[in-house]
Amino acid sequence: MTDPAGAVRPDAPIHDVAIVGGGAVGLLLACLLGARGRDVVVLERRTEPPPPGAPSRAIGVHPPGLKVLDHVGIGDAVRERAVVIREGRVTCEGRTLGAMRFPRSGLVRSLPQREVEALLEERLEELPDVRVRRGVEVTGLRDRGTHVVVVGTQAGAEVDVPARYVVGADGVRSGIRSLIDARWRPRGRGATYVMCDTRDDTGARETALLHFEPTGVVESFPMPGGLRRYVARVRRRPSVLDAPTVAAIVEARTGQGFDTDAAGEPTAFDARQHLAQPIAAGRVALVGDAAHEVSPIGGQGMNLGWIGAQHLSHELEAALAAGAPLDAFAAYERARRGAAIRAMRQAAFNMRMGAPVSGLRLRARNASVRMLGLAPTRALLARAFTMRWL
């Protein structure tokens, strides 16, 4: 149940788990634990959920992520609302370099993260032992030996939230990560992209289109409601960022623009990769983007966070059943660090393939893409891009 205002009483019982961050990963973890009957509180800084039409960077629901959503009872709703992506097609300068059709068991589904979060919120309303407290700004952690007190403010008043374990699911700019003195280590190089959603006039409603052009990649993906998302790599952020600017970039590279009148507000972002060290300390663990920032190129971050939440829910359940010992997260840390490194390597490969290139390097890159599109490499590539390696 949602409690937008009330502060925690001094005599409040100790929660099993306090989750800081009410995004897609934090809400999923709360659902997993709540379904087991655990007493969970979610502390979210925002006072209201994002509106349904709010922009959302993550849209890809991969097969392993969908399997986790099935565990909390919203998988069928996601299937109903999402658009299925059945194939991917790679072109360069108007020529097809390769195509990949995903098997039925490996279909990717496109649904904005905001819509998944709304489904998770609805599921939480059915779980009596889970509370979502909005408007809480976490400022500190107090270790009491047998539990941790999460310190914060809500509506100008100080609140103390005691819990046997605390999970930081508060994103790339995680405050919990700072509070446990975890380092935020960069891995590899970054890149800059612009993104815009508009009406889909491609006629390829179930196809991801990847234009590996000499001046940089343009990717586009189908979305619900007859929309398509365009993502283009750029050398630097445009001084004027509007739909006509993004459409001009797309048209200059692919020969086809898009309807700017039907477009939403474009955004620019820097794709970077970081890994927290440590991912857990004592009674506090990090999950999702708080633990690892993976480039959104390839759409792995949200799904990786869900799988991490599922793993963490098992570890938390075992620890709580054993009397809530200290340092319960060693196995979780090892596994999630390995998974994050694999995802980052794949994301780095994706970014290299879409970088600006010319001359001999362009021909070599295109030849590599053609080879990857041949059997049996094609099946392995499809497995990698749909995250079935997890």
RAJOZI-V7469 format. One record per residue. N is the residue number from 1. RES is the residue in one small letter. SS is DSSP state (@ for helix, = for strand, . for the rest). D_FIRST is the distance of its C-alpha to the first C-alpha in Angstrom with 1 decimal. Layout:
n:N res:RES ss:SS d_first:D_FIRST
n:N res:RES ss:SS d_first:D_FIRST
This chain:
n:1 res:m ss:. d_first:0.0
n:2 res:t ss:= d_first:3.8
n:3 res:d ss:. d_first:6.6
n:4 res:p ss:. d_first:9.8
n:5 res:a ss:. d_first:12.4
n:6 res:g ss:. d_first:12.5
n:7 res:a ss:. d_first:14.8
n:8 res:v ss:. d_first:14.9
n:9 res:r ss:. d_first:17.3
n:10 res:p ss:. d_first:20.6
n:11 res:d ss:. d_first:20.1
n:12 res:a ss:. d_first:16.6
n:13 res:p ss:. d_first:16.7
n:14 res:i ss:. d_first:17.4
n:15 res:h ss:= d_first:14.7
n:16 res:d ss:= d_first:16.1
n:17 res:v ss:= d_first:15.4
n:18 res:a ss:= d_first:14.5
n:19 res:i ss:= d_first:14.6
n:20 res:v ss:= d_first:16.1
n:21 res:g ss:. d_first:15.7
n:22 res:g ss:. d_first:13.2
n:23 res:g ss:. d_first:16.0
n:24 res:a ss:@ d_first:16.9
n:25 res:v ss:@ d_first:17.8
n:26 res:g ss:@ d_first:15.0
n:27 res:l ss:@ d_first:12.4
n:28 res:l ss:@ d_first:14.7
n:29 res:l ss:@ d_first:15.3
n:30 res:a ss:@ d_first:11.6
n:31 res:c ss:@ d_first:11.8
n:32 res:l ss:@ d_first:15.1
n:33 res:l ss:@ d_first:14.3
n:34 res:g ss:@ d_first:11.2
n:35 res:a ss:@ d_first:13.6
n:36 res:r ss:. d_first:16.0
n:37 res:g ss:. d_first:13.9
n:38 res:r ss:. d_first:13.8
n:39 res:d ss:. d_first:11.8
n:40 res:v ss:= d_first:10.6
n:41 res:v ss:= d_first:9.6
n:42 res:v ss:= d_first:10.3
n:43 res:l ss:= d_first:12.4
n:44 res:e ss:= d_first:13.5
n:45 res:r ss:. d_first:16.5
n:46 res:r ss:. d_first:16.2
n:47 res:t ss:. d_first:14.7
n:48 res:e ss:. d_first:14.1
n:49 res:p ss:. d_first:14.0
n:50 res:p ss:. d_first:17.6
n:51 res:p ss:. d_first:19.0
n:52 res:p ss:. d_first:19.9
n:53 res:g ss:. d_first:23.5
n:54 res:a ss:. d_first:23.2
n:55 res:p ss:. d_first:25.7
n:56 res:s ss:. d_first:24.8
n:57 res:r ss:. d_first:27.3
n:58 res:a ss:. d_first:26.1
n:59 res:i ss:. d_first:26.7
n:60 res:g ss:= d_first:28.1
n:61 res:v ss:= d_first:26.3
n:62 res:h ss:. d_first:28.9
n:63 res:p ss:@ d_first:29.4
n:64 res:p ss:@ d_first:28.1
n:65 res:g ss:@ d_first:24.9
n:66 res:l ss:@ d_first:24.5
n:67 res:k ss:@ d_first:25.0
n:68 res:v ss:@ d_first:22.0
n:69 res:l ss:@ d_first:19.8
n:70 res:d ss:@ d_first:21.3
n:71 res:h ss:@ d_first:20.0
n:72 res:v ss:. d_first:16.3
n:73 res:g ss:. d_first:17.3
n:74 res:i ss:. d_first:17.6
n:75 res:g ss:@ d_first:21.3
n:76 res:d ss:@ d_first:22.7
n:77 res:a ss:@ d_first:20.7
n:78 res:v ss:@ d_first:22.0
n:79 res:r ss:@ d_first:25.5
n:80 res:e ss:@ d_first:25.4
n:81 res:r ss:@ d_first:24.6
n:82 res:a ss:. d_first:26.6
n:83 res:v ss:= d_first:30.3
n:84 res:v ss:= d_first:32.3
n:85 res:i ss:= d_first:34.7
n:86 res:r ss:. d_first:37.6
n:87 res:e ss:= d_first:40.1
n:88 res:g ss:= d_first:41.1
n:89 res:r ss:= d_first:44.4
n:90 res:v ss:= d_first:46.2
n:91 res:t ss:= d_first:49.0
n:92 res:c ss:= d_first:51.3
n:93 res:e ss:. d_first:53.7
n:94 res:g ss:. d_first:53.3
n:95 res:r ss:= d_first:54.0
n:96 res:t ss:= d_first:51.6
n:97 res:l ss:= d_first:51.4
n:98 res:g ss:= d_first:49.2
n:99 res:a ss:= d_first:46.5
n:100 res:m ss:= d_first:43.9
n:101 res:r ss:= d_first:42.3
n:102 res:f ss:. d_first:39.2
n:103 res:p ss:. d_first:39.3
n:104 res:r ss:@ d_first:37.0
n:105 res:s ss:@ d_first:35.1
n:106 res:g ss:@ d_first:34.8
n:107 res:l ss:. d_first:33.7
n:108 res:v ss:= d_first:31.7
n:109 res:r ss:= d_first:29.1
n:110 res:s ss:= d_first:28.5
n:111 res:l ss:. d_first:25.1
n:112 res:p ss:. d_first:23.9
n:113 res:q ss:@ d_first:21.2
n:114 res:r ss:@ d_first:19.2
n:115 res:e ss:@ d_first:19.0
n:116 res:v ss:@ d_first:17.9
n:117 res:e ss:@ d_first:15.1
n:118 res:a ss:@ d_first:13.9
n:119 res:l ss:@ d_first:14.2
n:120 res:l ss:@ d_first:12.2
n:121 res:e ss:@ d_first:9.3
n:122 res:e ss:@ d_first:9.7
n:123 res:r ss:@ d_first:10.1
n:124 res:l ss:@ d_first:6.9
n:125 res:e ss:. d_first:5.2
n:126 res:e ss:. d_first:7.9
n:127 res:l ss:. d_first:7.4
n:128 res:p ss:. d_first:6.7
n:129 res:d ss:. d_first:8.1
n:130 res:v ss:= d_first:6.3
n:131 res:r ss:= d_first:4.8
n:132 res:v ss:= d_first:6.3
n:133 res:r ss:= d_first:8.8
n:134 res:r ss:= d_first:11.2
n:135 res:g ss:. d_first:14.8
n:136 res:v ss:= d_first:15.6
n:137 res:e ss:= d_first:19.1
n:138 res:v ss:= d_first:20.0
n:139 res:t ss:= d_first:23.6
n:140 res:g ss:= d_first:24.5
n:141 res:l ss:= d_first:24.2
n:142 res:r ss:= d_first:25.8
n:143 res:d ss:= d_first:27.0
n:144 res:r ss:. d_first:27.2
n:145 res:g ss:. d_first:28.8
n:146 res:t ss:. d_first:26.4
n:147 res:h ss:. d_first:23.3
n:148 res:v ss:= d_first:22.6
n:149 res:v ss:= d_first:21.2
n:150 res:v ss:= d_first:19.7
n:151 res:v ss:= d_first:21.1
n:152 res:g ss:= d_first:20.0
n:153 res:t ss:= d_first:20.0
n:154 res:q ss:= d_first:17.4
n:155 res:a ss:. d_first:19.0
n:156 res:g ss:. d_first:22.3
n:157 res:a ss:= d_first:21.3
n:158 res:e ss:= d_first:21.4
n:159 res:v ss:= d_first:18.5
n:160 res:d ss:= d_first:19.0
n:161 res:v ss:= d_first:16.4
n:162 res:p ss:= d_first:18.2
n:163 res:a ss:= d_first:17.8
n:164 res:r ss:= d_first:20.3
n:165 res:y ss:= d_first:20.2
n:166 res:v ss:= d_first:19.3
n:167 res:v ss:= d_first:19.2
n:168 res:g ss:= d_first:20.3
n:169 res:a ss:. d_first:19.1
n:170 res:d ss:. d_first:20.0
n:171 res:g ss:. d_first:22.8
n:172 res:v ss:. d_first:26.5
n:173 res:r ss:. d_first:26.7
n:174 res:s ss:. d_first:24.6
n:175 res:g ss:@ d_first:24.7
n:176 res:i ss:@ d_first:23.8
n:177 res:r ss:@ d_first:26.9
n:178 res:s ss:@ d_first:29.0
n:179 res:l ss:@ d_first:27.7
n:180 res:i ss:. d_first:28.9
n:181 res:d ss:. d_first:32.1
n:182 res:a ss:. d_first:31.9
n:183 res:r ss:= d_first:34.6
n:184 res:w ss:= d_first:33.8
n:185 res:r ss:= d_first:36.8
n:186 res:p ss:= d_first:38.0
n:187 res:r ss:. d_first:39.3
n:188 res:g ss:. d_first:41.8
n:189 res:r ss:. d_first:42.4
n:190 res:g ss:. d_first:40.1
n:191 res:a ss:= d_first:40.7
n:192 res:t ss:= d_first:39.7
n:193 res:y ss:= d_first:38.5
n:194 res:v ss:= d_first:37.8
n:195 res:m ss:= d_first:35.4
n:196 res:c ss:= d_first:35.2
n:197 res:d ss:= d_first:33.6
n:198 res:t ss:= d_first:35.8
n:199 res:r ss:= d_first:37.1
n:200 res:d ss:. d_first:38.3
n:201 res:d ss:. d_first:42.0
n:202 res:t ss:. d_first:43.0
n:203 res:g ss:. d_first:43.2
n:204 res:a ss:. d_first:41.6
n:205 res:r ss:. d_first:38.1
n:206 res:e ss:. d_first:37.4
n:207 res:t ss:= d_first:39.3
n:208 res:a ss:= d_first:38.5
n:209 res:l ss:= d_first:41.6
n:210 res:l ss:= d_first:42.8
n:211 res:h ss:= d_first:45.8
n:212 res:f ss:= d_first:47.4
n:213 res:e ss:= d_first:49.7
n:214 res:p ss:. d_first:52.2
n:215 res:t ss:. d_first:50.5
n:216 res:g ss:= d_first:47.0
n:217 res:v ss:= d_first:44.5
n:218 res:v ss:= d_first:42.7
n:219 res:e ss:= d_first:39.9
n:220 res:s ss:= d_first:38.1
n:221 res:f ss:= d_first:35.3
n:222 res:p ss:= d_first:34.2
n:223 res:m ss:= d_first:30.8
n:224 res:p ss:@ d_first:29.1
n:225 res:g ss:@ d_first:30.4
n:226 res:g ss:@ d_first:34.0
n:227 res:l ss:= d_first:33.5
n:228 res:r ss:= d_first:35.0
n:229 res:r ss:= d_first:34.3
n:230 res:y ss:= d_first:37.4
n:231 res:v ss:= d_first:37.5
n:232 res:a ss:= d_first:40.8
n:233 res:r ss:= d_first:42.0
n:234 res:v ss:= d_first:43.9
n:235 res:r ss:. d_first:46.1
n:236 res:r ss:. d_first:44.4
n:237 res:r ss:. d_first:41.9
n:238 res:p ss:. d_first:43.6
n:239 res:s ss:. d_first:44.6
n:240 res:v ss:. d_first:43.3
n:241 res:l ss:. d_first:40.3
n:242 res:d ss:. d_first:39.9
n:243 res:a ss:@ d_first:39.9
n:244 res:p ss:@ d_first:43.7
n:245 res:t ss:@ d_first:44.0
n:246 res:v ss:@ d_first:41.9
n:247 res:a ss:@ d_first:43.6
n:248 res:a ss:@ d_first:47.0
n:249 res:i ss:@ d_first:46.1
n:250 res:v ss:@ d_first:45.1
n:251 res:e ss:@ d_first:48.2
n:252 res:a ss:@ d_first:50.6
n:253 res:r ss:@ d_first:49.5
n:254 res:t ss:@ d_first:48.9
n:255 res:g ss:. d_first:51.1
n:256 res:q ss:. d_first:48.2
n:257 res:g ss:. d_first:45.9
n:258 res:f ss:. d_first:43.0
n:259 res:d ss:. d_first:42.3
n:260 res:t ss:@ d_first:41.3
n:261 res:d ss:@ d_first:40.6
n:262 res:a ss:@ d_first:37.7
n:263 res:a ss:. d_first:36.4
n:264 res:g ss:. d_first:33.3
n:265 res:e ss:. d_first:33.4
n:266 res:p ss:. d_first:34.8
n:267 res:t ss:= d_first:33.8
n:268 res:a ss:= d_first:35.7
n:269 res:f ss:= d_first:34.5
n:270 res:d ss:= d_first:36.1
n:271 res:a ss:= d_first:35.5
n:272 res:r ss:. d_first:35.7
n:273 res:q ss:. d_first:35.0
n:274 res:h ss:= d_first:34.0
n:275 res:l ss:= d_first:33.1
n:276 res:a ss:= d_first:31.6
n:277 res:q ss:= d_first:33.8
n:278 res:p ss:. d_first:32.3
n:279 res:i ss:. d_first:29.1
n:280 res:a ss:= d_first:28.0
n:281 res:a ss:= d_first:29.2
n:282 res:g ss:. d_first:28.7
n:283 res:r ss:. d_first:25.0
n:284 res:v ss:= d_first:23.9
n:285 res:a ss:= d_first:23.9
n:286 res:l ss:= d_first:23.8
n:287 res:v ss:. d_first:22.7
n:288 res:g ss:@ d_first:23.3
n:289 res:d ss:@ d_first:25.1
n:290 res:a ss:@ d_first:24.8
n:291 res:a ss:. d_first:27.1
n:292 res:h ss:= d_first:29.3
n:293 res:e ss:= d_first:30.1
n:294 res:v ss:. d_first:31.8
n:295 res:s ss:. d_first:33.7
n:296 res:p ss:. d_first:31.8
n:297 res:i ss:. d_first:35.2
n:298 res:g ss:. d_first:34.6
n:299 res:g ss:. d_first:30.9
n:300 res:q ss:. d_first:30.1
n:301 res:g ss:@ d_first:27.6
n:302 res:m ss:@ d_first:24.3
n:303 res:n ss:@ d_first:25.3
n:304 res:l ss:@ d_first:26.7
n:305 res:g ss:@ d_first:23.4
n:306 res:w ss:@ d_first:21.6
n:307 res:i ss:@ d_first:24.4
n:308 res:g ss:@ d_first:24.2
n:309 res:a ss:@ d_first:20.5
n:310 res:q ss:@ d_first:21.5
n:311 res:h ss:@ d_first:24.3
n:312 res:l ss:@ d_first:22.4
n:313 res:s ss:@ d_first:19.8
n:314 res:h ss:@ d_first:23.0
n:315 res:e ss:@ d_first:24.4
n:316 res:l ss:@ d_first:21.4
n:317 res:e ss:@ d_first:21.2
n:318 res:a ss:@ d_first:24.9
n:319 res:a ss:@ d_first:24.9
n:320 res:l ss:@ d_first:22.3
n:321 res:a ss:@ d_first:24.2
n:322 res:a ss:. d_first:27.3
n:323 res:g ss:. d_first:26.2
n:324 res:a ss:. d_first:24.8
n:325 res:p ss:. d_first:28.2
n:326 res:l ss:. d_first:29.0
n:327 res:d ss:. d_first:29.8
n:328 res:a ss:. d_first:28.0
n:329 res:f ss:. d_first:28.0
n:330 res:a ss:@ d_first:31.7
n:331 res:a ss:@ d_first:31.6
n:332 res:y ss:@ d_first:28.6
n:333 res:e ss:@ d_first:30.4
n:334 res:r ss:@ d_first:33.6
n:335 res:a ss:@ d_first:32.1
n:336 res:r ss:@ d_first:30.0
n:337 res:r ss:@ d_first:32.9
n:338 res:g ss:@ d_first:35.2
n:339 res:a ss:@ d_first:32.9
n:340 res:a ss:@ d_first:32.5
n:341 res:i ss:@ d_first:36.2
n:342 res:r ss:@ d_first:36.9
n:343 res:a ss:@ d_first:34.6
n:344 res:m ss:@ d_first:36.2
n:345 res:r ss:@ d_first:39.6
n:346 res:q ss:@ d_first:38.8
n:347 res:a ss:@ d_first:37.4
n:348 res:a ss:@ d_first:40.5
n:349 res:f ss:@ d_first:42.6
n:350 res:n ss:@ d_first:40.9
n:351 res:m ss:@ d_first:41.5
n:352 res:r ss:@ d_first:45.1
n:353 res:m ss:@ d_first:45.8
n:354 res:g ss:. d_first:44.7
n:355 res:a ss:. d_first:46.6
n:356 res:p ss:. d_first:49.6
n:357 res:v ss:. d_first:52.7
n:358 res:s ss:. d_first:56.3
n:359 res:g ss:@ d_first:59.7
n:360 res:l ss:@ d_first:60.1
n:361 res:r ss:@ d_first:56.5
n:362 res:l ss:@ d_first:55.2
n:363 res:r ss:@ d_first:57.5
n:364 res:a ss:@ d_first:56.4
n:365 res:r ss:@ d_first:52.7
n:366 res:n ss:@ d_first:53.2
n:367 res:a ss:@ d_first:55.3
n:368 res:s ss:@ d_first:52.5
n:369 res:v ss:@ d_first:50.0
n:370 res:r ss:@ d_first:52.5
n:371 res:m ss:@ d_first:52.9
n:372 res:l ss:@ d_first:49.2
n:373 res:g ss:. d_first:49.0
n:374 res:l ss:. d_first:51.5
n:375 res:a ss:. d_first:50.8
n:376 res:p ss:. d_first:49.9
n:377 res:t ss:@ d_first:48.4
n:378 res:r ss:@ d_first:46.5
n:379 res:a ss:@ d_first:44.4
n:380 res:l ss:@ d_first:43.6
n:381 res:l ss:@ d_first:42.7
n:382 res:a ss:@ d_first:40.3
n:383 res:r ss:@ d_first:38.7
n:384 res:a ss:@ d_first:38.3
n:385 res:f ss:@ d_first:36.9
n:386 res:t ss:. d_first:34.3
n:387 res:m ss:. d_first:33.2
n:388 res:r ss:. d_first:34.2
n:389 res:w ss:. d_first:35.8
n:390 res:l ss:. d_first:32.4
